[in-house]
Amino acid sequence: METRNEPPERGRWWIPIGVLAALLAVGFPILAVIAVVAPPDAFYSLVTAPFVLLGLALTLLSPIFVHLDRQYVASVSTWEPSGWYAWMIVPPLALLSVIYVYQRHRYVGTP
């Protein structure tokens, strides 16, 4: 893989997408188990609300992250990510973040 001398901060737009992928793959299943096992109360809401709000914020901002990272990835590799990845703004399609991070790793090798 040949890389150009790009500023490192330009290549960091995958991080919020990776956090979203991690929340979907690890965090939300754990929160679902807690929701089934623990009775709903104020403490449970205080513990889970930050994770849910972070996931929602990352989902809603994901098209911006994808757009900026697509520009970087296309400039340093042969992969040109599809615009379809912007559809991860729809919560059920947020699983596209896992696919995006995997494909980015295959072509760029960063995450």
ABEGO torsion letter per residue (X at the ends): XBBBBBBAAAAAAAAAAAAAAAAAAAAAAAAAAAAAABBBBAAAAAAAAAAAAAAAAAAAAAAAAAAAAAAAAAAABABBBBAAAAAAABAAAAAAAAAAAAAAAAAAGAX
